[in-house]
């Protein structure tokens, strides 16, 4: 499920005119194509830093994600069986099926997501989302 989000970017006329020249000469199909490729190249360049952040959370008592996370029954049951609780933190979209509400409240101590959390009102109220 790869859904596009619209992002607005302010650029000075000099930068934009250089992009337009490359588009007109056929290097890119449009401005969005250029900007998407530039962002991908920048993210590839910073991949070590992204991995470093992910590894920090892997060693902690967190469920950490980047992108889309669908909280699963099996994962929550494993946490419960170990007698632990975990925190959820991430960037992107977290989906929690309302059938899991009581199990989530037993096993997840906090939820901190930069992005969207799709869940029941019960979960939103419980975690102040």
C-alpha positions in Angstrom: 0.0 0.0 0.0 2.1 2.9 -1.3 0.0 6.0 -1.0 1.3 9.4 -2.1 1.0 12.4 0.1 1.1 15.9 -1.2 3.9 18.1 0.0 4.3 21.8 -0.6 7.8 23.2 -1.1 8.9 26.8 -1.4 11.9 27.4 -3.7 13.5 30.5 -5.0 13.1 31.4 -8.6 16.8 30.6 -9.4 16.4 27.0 -8.2 13.1 26.5 -9.8 14.3 27.8 -13.2 17.2 25.3 -13.1 14.7 22.5 -12.5 12.4 23.7 -15.3 15.4 23.7 -17.7 16.2 20.1 -16.9 12.5 19.2 -17.3 12.3 21.0 -20.6 15.5 19.2 -21.8 13.9 15.8 -21.0 16.0 14.8 -18.0 12.8 14.6 -15.9 9.2 14.3 -16.8 8.1 17.1 -14.6 9.0 19.1 -11.4 7.7 16.4 -9.1 9.8 13.7 -10.9 12.9 15.9 -10.2 12.0 16.6 -6.6 11.2 12.9 -5.9 14.5 11.8 -7.3 16.4 14.4 -5.4 14.8 13.4 -2.2 15.5 9.7 -2.8 19.1 10.5 -3.5 19.4 12.5 -0.3 17.7 9.7 1.8 20.1 7.2 0.2 23.0 9.4 1.2 21.7 9.6 4.8 20.8 5.9 5.1 23.5 5.2 7.7 22.0 7.8 10.0 18.5 6.4 9.5 19.8 2.9 10.3 21.6 4.2 13.3 18.4 5.6 14.7 16.5 2.4 14.0 19.2 0.4 15.8 18.9 2.6 18.9 15.3 1.6 19.3 15.8 -2.1 18.4 17.9 -2.4 21.6 15.2 -0.7 23.8 11.8 -1.7 25.0 10.2 -0.2 21.9 8.2 -1.2 18.8 9.8 1.3 16.4 8.7 1.7 12.8 9.4 3.9 9.8 6.6 3.9 7.2 3.5 1.8 7.9 3.0 -0.4 11.0 0.1 -2.7 11.4 0.0 -3.9 15.0 -0.5 -7.7 15.0 -2.2 -10.0 17.5 0.8 -12.4 17.6 3.2 -9.6 18.4 1.1 -8.4 21.3 0.6 -11.9 22.6 4.4 -12.4 22.7 4.8 -9.2 24.7 2.0 -10.4 27.1 3.5 -13.9 27.5 6.9 -12.3 28.4 5.2 -10.3 31.1 6.4 -7.0 29.5 5.0 -3.9 28.2 6.5 -1.9 25.3 6.2 1.6 23.9 5.4 2.2 20.3 7.3 5.0 18.5 7.7 5.8 14.9 7.3 7.9 11.8 4.4 7.2 9.3 1.2 5.5 9.9 0.2 3.1 12.8 -2.9 0.9 12.3 -4.5 -0.8 15.3 -7.5 -3.0 14.7 -10.2 -2.2 17.3 -10.5 -6.0 18.1 -7.1 -5.6 19.8 -8.0 -2.7 22.0 -7.9 -4.5 25.4 -4.7 -6.4 24.5 -3.1 -3.2 23.3 -3.9 -1.5 26.6 -2.4 -4.4 28.5 0.8 -4.6 26.6 1.6 -1.1 25.2 2.6 1.6 27.8 2.8 4.5 25.4 2.3 5.5 21.7 4.3 8.3 20.1 3.9 8.5 16.3 4.8 11.4 14.0 2.2 10.9 11.4 -1.2 9.1 11.6 -2.6 6.6 14.0 -5.6 4.8 12.8 -7.4 3.2 15.7 -10.6 3.2 17.8 -11.7 6.1 19.9 -11.0 4.0 23.0 -7.3 3.8 22.1 -7.2 7.5 21.1 -8.6 8.4 24.5 -6.5 6.0 26.5 -3.2 7.2 25.0 -4.3 10.8 24.5 -3.7 10.6 20.7 
